Amino acid sequence: MITPTIYIIICAVLSVLVLVGISMMSKVKTAVMGNFLSAASVFVGVLITLLYNDIISIASMYIYMLVGIIIGSTLALRVKMIQMPQLVALLNGVGGFASALVGILTLLKIGQTEQAYPIFSDVTAVLAIVIGMITLVGSLVAAGKLHKLLPQKPVIWKNHALILNFSLVLLTITIIYSAFVGKIISQPVDIAIILIVSIAISSLFGYAFSIRVGGADMPITISLLNSLSGVAGAIAGMAISDILLVSVGGIVGASGLFLTQIMCRSMNRSLMDILTGKTSVAGKKTTKTQAVTEPKKDEKAETKQTSTKDVLKNAKSVIIVPGYGMALAQAQHQVKMLANTFESKGAQVRYAIHPVAGRMPGHMNVLLAEADVSYEQLYEMDAINDDFKNTDLVVVIGANDVLNPAARDAEGTPIYGMPVLNVDQCPNVIICNYDMQPGYAGVENPLYHKEGVTMMLGDAKDSLAKLVEEL
Amino acid sequence: MNPIYLILIFIVATLVGYFIIKNVPSLLHTPLMSGMNALSGITILGAVAAVGLSVLYEDQSIVVGQILGGLAVIAATVNVVGGFVVTHRMLKMFNKKKKGGNK
C-alpha cells in the first residue's frame, strides 16, 4: 500500500509539522494551534504506522487505544490546576514505561520485522529499557513527592553515591552484554539475564536518583525526566527502525534538556550538582524545622497595622511576588482580587515571577492565568528587578528562597549565588507566608526581620482577605 | 534501516529541537513542557507496530505480545492524550484571559 519511500517522506513531513507545532507553542497567540498541530501529527503518525505495516484491521489494538484514551482524558480533565506538576510527572513516567515495553518486545523479538542489524537493535532495545525504566520510577517518585505521598525532603541513604555508581556500572555491563546476545550462554538465557538485570537495576537507579532530590529542585528533575522520556522514545525508535520515533524523540529530548539548563542557570546550580546530590546540605536543615508546623501568629503584625494601612492606601505602584505558598493555599484568586482592589484605587500592579518560583517552570504563570491575571502584567526577574527600589509596596505571597537576600552574601548556604528578586530594596514589604520557617533551601531569611517588612502569618487566603478589607 | 542514518536523524532532530525552543518565554514553560511530554508518547508508534505485527506473524508468543504490547499501547496513549488535553487546558486559560483583557 505505502511504499517505503512514501513512508519516509510522510515521516519527514510529520517531523517538520511537529517542529512547527513546537515553535508555534513558543508564542502565546499561536500556542493553542501549535498544540493542535503536534497532536494531529501524532495522530497521523499512528494512522500511517497502521497502514504501512498493514495492521489496521487488528481489533485488539483499538481496545487498548480506547482504554488509554479514556484513562488519559479522564486524568487530564479531572485534575485541578494545582496538581498539574504531579500529573505532568506521572504522564512522563507512563511514556517512559511505554518506551521500556517497546524495548522489551524488541529484545524478545515479538512483533518485529526482520532486523538487518540485530546487534544495533538489541543494544538500543536494552538502552530503551534502561532509560524508560529510570524515567518511569524516577517520575513516580517525583509525582509521589509532589502529591505528598512521599516525604518532600531529600532522602539520603548511607551509601547513596556508591549505590548509584554501582548500578551505573552494572547497567553499562548489561548494555555491552546485549551486544553479544546468544553468544555468551544461550539465546534465551542471555535475554533473560539482560532483561532481569536491566529492569531491576534501572528501577533502583531511578528510585535512588529521584528520592534524593528535594522539593526546590523538583522543577529541574521533572524537566530532566521529560527530556529522558523523549530520549527513551528515540532510542526505542532506533531499536525498531522507526524514523518518526527517532526524530520526534530527539526533538523532545533536546528541548527538555534545554529547559533543564535554563532552570539550572536561574538557580545558579549546575546539573551535575543536583544529580550528584550536592544540594543535600539543605535537606538536613529542613528536617529540623519541619517539626514545627503550628503557624505562629505574629503579634508584631497586629501592632503595625495602622502604618500598614497607610502604606496600602497610598501605594501608587505595587509588585506582587507569588511563590509556592500561593499554589499550596490556592490563593491565586485572592491575589487577583487584591490586585483589582489596588487597581481600582489607581495603583499600578505588576507581578514579579522568579524563574524557579513554584515546583515547575512557569508554575506561577499557569496559576495566575487561571485567576485571569493578564500576562502583560507578569514580569520575569530580569525585567523587573531594577524596579523594586522605585516601588511603593511589595506583597509577597508564599515565597521565600527566591527573595532571600542571603543568597547574595551568605556564602556556603545552598542558595548562595542564586539570583533573587530584589524585594529587600523596596521600602515597604508585606509578606503573607504561612510561618517564619526557612524555605526549601533551609536558609534563614533576614528579610523577615528587616524594617519596613510586615509579616502576615497564616493561610495566605485569610491574609489576603484581610489586606483587601483594609484597602 | 542503516543505524548510521538513524543516529544521524537523531542528531539532526536534537539540534533543531535545541534551537527552536531557545526563544520561549518562561510564561509558556509549563505548557511547553507538558506539550513535549505529550510528544514523548510518540512511542505509541512502536507499541502499535509491535502489537499489530505480533498478530500478523502469528508468533508463538502472541499472548506475551498482546499483554506487553497492549500495556505499551495503553501507557503511550495515556501519555499522548493526557498530555495534549492538559496542555490545551493550560493554554486555553492564557487565551481566555486575553479576550477578557480586550473587553
Chai-1 contact restraints between the chains, C-beta under 6 A:
chainA,res_idxA,chainB,res_idxB,connection_type,confidence,min_distance_angstrom,max_distance_angstrom,comment,restraint_id
A,L19,B,I20,contact,1.0,0.0,6.0,A-B,restraint_1
A,I22,B,I20,contact,1.0,0.0,6.0,A-B,restraint_2
A,S23,B,I20,contact,1.0,0.0,6.0,A-B,restraint_3
A,M25,B,L32,contact,1.0,0.0,6.0,A-B,restraint_4
A,M25,B,G35,contact,1.0,0.0,6.0,A-B,restraint_5
A,S26,B,N23,contact,1.0,0.0,6.0,A-B,restraint_6
A,S26,B,V24,contact,1.0,0.0,6.0,A-B,restraint_7
A,V28,B,F94,contact,1.0,0.0,6.0,A-B,restraint_8
A,A31,B,L91,contact,1.0,0.0,6.0,A-B,restraint_9
A,V32,B,L91,contact,1.0,0.0,6.0,A-B,restraint_10
A,N35,B,G35,contact,1.0,0.0,6.0,A-B,restraint_11
A,N35,B,T87,contact,1.0,0.0,6.0,A-B,restraint_12
A,N35,B,H88,contact,1.0,0.0,6.0,A-B,restraint_13
A,N35,B,L91,contact,1.0,0.0,6.0,A-B,restraint_14
A,S38,B,L39,contact,1.0,0.0,6.0,A-B,restraint_15
A,A39,B,F84,contact,1.0,0.0,6.0,A-B,restraint_16
A,V42,B,V80,contact,1.0,0.0,6.0,A-B,restraint_17
A,G45,B,L45,contact,1.0,0.0,6.0,A-B,restraint_18
A,T49,B,L45,contact,1.0,0.0,6.0,A-B,restraint_19
A,T49,B,V48,contact,1.0,0.0,6.0,A-B,restraint_20
A,T49,B,A49,contact,1.0,0.0,6.0,A-B,restraint_21
A,N53,B,A49,contact,1.0,0.0,6.0,A-B,restraint_22
A,N53,B,G52,contact,1.0,0.0,6.0,A-B,restraint_23
A,I55,B,G52,contact,1.0,0.0,6.0,A-B,restraint_24
A,I55,B,L56,contact,1.0,0.0,6.0,A-B,restraint_25
A,I58,B,G52,contact,1.0,0.0,6.0,A-B,restraint_26
A,I58,B,V55,contact,1.0,0.0,6.0,A-B,restraint_27
A,M61,B,V51,contact,1.0,0.0,6.0,A-B,restraint_28
A,Y64,B,G70,contact,1.0,0.0,6.0,A-B,restraint_29
A,Y64,B,V73,contact,1.0,0.0,6.0,A-B,restraint_30
A,Y64,B,I74,contact,1.0,0.0,6.0,A-B,restraint_31
A,M65,B,T77,contact,1.0,0.0,6.0,A-B,restraint_32
A,V67,B,I74,contact,1.0,0.0,6.0,A-B,restraint_33
A,G68,B,I74,contact,1.0,0.0,6.0,A-B,restraint_34
A,G68,B,T77,contact,1.0,0.0,6.0,A-B,restraint_35
A,G68,B,V78,contact,1.0,0.0,6.0,A-B,restraint_36
A,I69,B,T77,contact,1.0,0.0,6.0,A-B,restraint_37
A,I69,B,V81,contact,1.0,0.0,6.0,A-B,restraint_38
A,I71,B,V78,contact,1.0,0.0,6.0,A-B,restraint_39
A,G72,B,V78,contact,1.0,0.0,6.0,A-B,restraint_40
A,G72,B,V81,contact,1.0,0.0,6.0,A-B,restraint_41
A,G72,B,G82,contact,1.0,0.0,6.0,A-B,restraint_42
A,S73,B,V81,contact,1.0,0.0,6.0,A-B,restraint_43
A,S73,B,V85,contact,1.0,0.0,6.0,A-B,restraint_44
A,L75,B,G82,contact,1.0,0.0,6.0,A-B,restraint_45
A,A76,B,G82,contact,1.0,0.0,6.0,A-B,restraint_46
A,A76,B,V85,contact,1.0,0.0,6.0,A-B,restraint_47
A,A76,B,V86,contact,1.0,0.0,6.0,A-B,restraint_48
A,V88,B,S34,contact,1.0,0.0,6.0,A-B,restraint_49
A,V88,B,N37,contact,1.0,0.0,6.0,A-B,restraint_50
A,L91,B,N37,contact,1.0,0.0,6.0,A-B,restraint_51
A,L91,B,N79,contact,1.0,0.0,6.0,A-B,restraint_52
A,L91,B,G82,contact,1.0,0.0,6.0,A-B,restraint_53
A,L91,B,G83,contact,1.0,0.0,6.0,A-B,restraint_54
A,N92,B,N37,contact,1.0,0.0,6.0,A-B,restraint_55
A,V94,B,A75,contact,1.0,0.0,6.0,A-B,restraint_56
A,V94,B,V78,contact,1.0,0.0,6.0,A-B,restraint_57
A,V94,B,N79,contact,1.0,0.0,6.0,A-B,restraint_58
A,G95,B,S40,contact,1.0,0.0,6.0,A-B,restraint_59
A,G95,B,G41,contact,1.0,0.0,6.0,A-B,restraint_60
A,G95,B,N79,contact,1.0,0.0,6.0,A-B,restraint_61
A,F97,B,A75,contact,1.0,0.0,6.0,A-B,restraint_62
A,A98,B,T43,contact,1.0,0.0,6.0,A-B,restraint_63
A,A98,B,A47,contact,1.0,0.0,6.0,A-B,restraint_64
A,A98,B,A72,contact,1.0,0.0,6.0,A-B,restraint_65
A,A98,B,A75,contact,1.0,0.0,6.0,A-B,restraint_66
A,A98,B,A76,contact,1.0,0.0,6.0,A-B,restraint_67
A,S99,B,T43,contact,1.0,0.0,6.0,A-B,restraint_68
A,L101,B,L68,contact,1.0,0.0,6.0,A-B,restraint_69
A,L101,B,L71,contact,1.0,0.0,6.0,A-B,restraint_70
A,L101,B,A72,contact,1.0,0.0,6.0,A-B,restraint_71
A,V102,B,T43,contact,1.0,0.0,6.0,A-B,restraint_72
A,V102,B,G46,contact,1.0,0.0,6.0,A-B,restraint_73
A,V102,B,A47,contact,1.0,0.0,6.0,A-B,restraint_74
A,V102,B,A72,contact,1.0,0.0,6.0,A-B,restraint_75
A,L105,B,A50,contact,1.0,0.0,6.0,A-B,restraint_76
A,L105,B,L68,contact,1.0,0.0,6.0,A-B,restraint_77
A,L105,B,G69,contact,1.0,0.0,6.0,A-B,restraint_78
A,I110,B,S54,contact,1.0,0.0,6.0,A-B,restraint_79
A,I110,B,D59,contact,1.0,0.0,6.0,A-B,restraint_80
A,I110,B,S61,contact,1.0,0.0,6.0,A-B,restraint_81
A,I110,B,G65,contact,1.0,0.0,6.0,A-B,restraint_82
A,G111,B,A50,contact,1.0,0.0,6.0,A-B,restraint_83
A,G111,B,L53,contact,1.0,0.0,6.0,A-B,restraint_84
A,G111,B,S54,contact,1.0,0.0,6.0,A-B,restraint_85
A,G111,B,G65,contact,1.0,0.0,6.0,A-B,restraint_86
A,Y117,B,P3,contact,1.0,0.0,6.0,A-B,restraint_87
A,F120,B,P3,contact,1.0,0.0,6.0,A-B,restraint_88
A,N226,B,M33,contact,1.0,0.0,6.0,A-B,restraint_89
A,N226,B,M36,contact,1.0,0.0,6.0,A-B,restraint_90
A,N226,B,N37,contact,1.0,0.0,6.0,A-B,restraint_91
A,S229,B,S40,contact,1.0,0.0,6.0,A-B,restraint_92
A,G230,B,S40,contact,1.0,0.0,6.0,A-B,restraint_93
A,G233,B,S40,contact,1.0,0.0,6.0,A-B,restraint_94
A,G233,B,I42,contact,1.0,0.0,6.0,A-B,restraint_95
A,G233,B,T43,contact,1.0,0.0,6.0,A-B,restraint_96
A,A234,B,F10,contact,1.0,0.0,6.0,A-B,restraint_97
A,A236,B,T43,contact,1.0,0.0,6.0,A-B,restraint_98
A,A236,B,G46,contact,1.0,0.0,6.0,A-B,restraint_99
A,M238,B,L6,contact,1.0,0.0,6.0,A-B,restraint_100
A,I240,B,G46,contact,1.0,0.0,6.0,A-B,restraint_101
A,S241,B,M1,contact,1.0,0.0,6.0,A-B,restraint_102
A,D242,B,L45,contact,1.0,0.0,6.0,A-B,restraint_103
A,D242,B,G46,contact,1.0,0.0,6.0,A-B,restraint_104
A,L245,B,I42,contact,1.0,0.0,6.0,A-B,restraint_105
A,L245,B,L45,contact,1.0,0.0,6.0,A-B,restraint_106
A,L245,B,G46,contact,1.0,0.0,6.0,A-B,restraint_107
A,V246,B,L6,contact,1.0,0.0,6.0,A-B,restraint_108
A,V246,B,I9,contact,1.0,0.0,6.0,A-B,restraint_109
A,V246,B,F10,contact,1.0,0.0,6.0,A-B,restraint_110
A,S247,B,I9,contact,1.0,0.0,6.0,A-B,restraint_111
A,S247,B,A13,contact,1.0,0.0,6.0,A-B,restraint_112
A,V248,B,L39,contact,1.0,0.0,6.0,A-B,restraint_113
A,V248,B,I42,contact,1.0,0.0,6.0,A-B,restraint_114
A,G250,B,F10,contact,1.0,0.0,6.0,A-B,restraint_115
A,G250,B,A13,contact,1.0,0.0,6.0,A-B,restraint_116
A,G250,B,T14,contact,1.0,0.0,6.0,A-B,restraint_117
A,I251,B,A13,contact,1.0,0.0,6.0,A-B,restraint_118
A,I251,B,G17,contact,1.0,0.0,6.0,A-B,restraint_119
A,V252,B,M36,contact,1.0,0.0,6.0,A-B,restraint_120
A,V252,B,L39,contact,1.0,0.0,6.0,A-B,restraint_121
A,V252,B,S40,contact,1.0,0.0,6.0,A-B,restraint_122
A,A254,B,T14,contact,1.0,0.0,6.0,A-B,restraint_123
A,A254,B,G17,contact,1.0,0.0,6.0,A-B,restraint_124
A,A254,B,Y18,contact,1.0,0.0,6.0,A-B,restraint_125
A,S255,B,G17,contact,1.0,0.0,6.0,A-B,restraint_126
A,S255,B,I21,contact,1.0,0.0,6.0,A-B,restraint_127
A,S255,B,M36,contact,1.0,0.0,6.0,A-B,restraint_128
A,G256,B,M36,contact,1.0,0.0,6.0,A-B,restraint_129
A,F258,B,Y18,contact,1.0,0.0,6.0,A-B,restraint_130
A,F258,B,I21,contact,1.0,0.0,6.0,A-B,restraint_131
A,P355,B,S26,contact,1.0,0.0,6.0,A-B,restraint_132
A,M360,B,T30,contact,1.0,0.0,6.0,A-B,restraint_133
A,P361,B,H29,contact,1.0,0.0,6.0,A-B,restraint_134
A,G362,B,S26,contact,1.0,0.0,6.0,A-B,restraint_135
A,G362,B,H29,contact,1.0,0.0,6.0,A-B,restraint_136
A,G362,B,T30,contact,1.0,0.0,6.0,A-B,restraint_137
A,N365,B,L27,contact,1.0,0.0,6.0,A-B,restraint_138
A,V366,B,T30,contact,1.0,0.0,6.0,A-B,restraint_139
A,V366,B,M90,contact,1.0,0.0,6.0,A-B,restraint_140
A,A369,B,M93,contact,1.0,0.0,6.0,A-B,restraint_141
A,A369,B,F94,contact,1.0,0.0,6.0,A-B,restraint_142
A,A369,B,K97,contact,1.0,0.0,6.0,A-B,restraint_143
A,E370,B,M93,contact,1.0,0.0,6.0,A-B,restraint_144
A,D372,B,K97,contact,1.0,0.0,6.0,A-B,restraint_145
A,D372,B,G100,contact,1.0,0.0,6.0,A-B,restraint_146
A,S374,B,K97,contact,1.0,0.0,6.0,A-B,restraint_147
A,S374,B,G101,contact,1.0,0.0,6.0,A-B,restraint_148
A,Y375,B,L27,contact,1.0,0.0,6.0,A-B,restraint_149
A,E380,B,S26,contact,1.0,0.0,6.0,A-B,restraint_150
